[in-house]
Amino acid sequence: MQKFCWLVMRCALVCCLLGAAALQAETTEPDVPQINLATNISSAFSADAGASYEHNLQPHLHCIFKRMQRDYAVQVMPWRRAYQDVKSNRIDGFFTAIPMRQIDPYAVLSSPLVLENWYWFWRTDTIAPESWREGYKLGSILGSQQETWLAEAGYKVEMSGNNLPQLIKLLQSKRIDVILADREHFLQAAKELKMNAGNFQSRFFRYVPLGVYFNEQFLNQNPGFLLEFNRHINSCSSTHFAVSDFEQLQIKELLGRKVERWKRLPSLEPALLVANKQSAQLSQQQIEELDKKWIRAFAENDFSFSIELINQPLSAELREIKKQAQDMITEVIVTDKRGLNVAISDMTSDYWQGDEPKFARAHGKPANSLIFGDINYDESTKRFQLQLSVPLQTSASFKPLGVMIFGVDVEKVLSQSN
């Protein structure tokens, strides 16, 4: 994964070291009250590891609030005090935070600002159980997101450290048995300690979205604020959430052969040959009009335009693929070579995929290509998904026919690959 998460979370430390306990945006609307936020200063690495990272989170927040034309200030405080100050309405929010049951009655978590990838890590001389809950000495960073989550989930933390290198030393010396950490953080810390990461085993645990918890009273006084804040998160971010090369290999190992089999369904090529002949008669304007009609119908829960596509035999075969994949696949779409839907396992929000990366990056590529999209967090289902695209070609002459697109539940796949 393109890692910026730990850099983002630790920029508050830099602010503290520089003597900037409050970081304030440019004044844009003096009559609008300032937004007061808090963060903590826990570090994934060491107390002086922040100097080169001060430009990670602050520009992101600055961009969001500038577009919203709101002033803001940030103060540094321990998480427990931040929780209490939100609960008592002394501050408007705190970041970066994991979802927490105890704060949910008083605050609402924003869409993710960053995404962490948590793994269990243990020594190679330790036999890994199904669960680390009983009989093993856990370690965590004092004041970290992992410590907060472990406490809330009922795990007993035997020993805390000030930073990740300290925890890794405790793990190596057998004073603790296991730690829960972001994978990239762990690898970086091991590298700085000049330790061989191969001395430790790991198992994927979960993706963790980190955002801003905004005070419920503040949101009630500012209707529409959270919706606008969430809308600006992606446009102000310079980095997207993506699976790492390591995780791509795991997904390929688990799904690669299945995908090769699925894209050779006997009914697929005949259906695409017919569809391509039909869409060749359409102008680009006609395609865009059809797409608009589909989008309007989808928004109005009108399936009269799409029911024929959903009910055809090839779409039924795509639903069978989902069933075989045991929830690892969330949807399957087959498009022709212009990006129009030919078959769908589930209702889609649009009819034309031709202007989207999931189609454009795969169409016309070599037959064995497997194109990974970014990770998207679905707030409604609490699932992390990516789109996996493969080019479709004629069996005889290898001419482009279209694209097959799979929605993949990333956590489900990575959990089964361990």
Beta strands, then each sheet from edge to edge (+ up, - down):
strand 1: 35-39
strand 2: 72-76
strand 3: 93-97
strand 4: 107-109
strand 5: 114-123
strand 6: 138-141
strand 7: 157-161
strand 8: 178-182
strand 9: 200-215
strand 10: 329-336
strand 11: 341-344
strand 12: 371-372
strand 13: 376-378
strand 14: 383-393
strand 15: 400-409
sheet 1: 2+ 1+ 3+ 9- 4+
sheet 2: 2+ 1+ 3+ 9- 5+ 8- 6- 7-
sheet 3: 11+ 10- 15+ 14- 12+
sheet 4: 11+ 10- 15+ 14- 13+
end
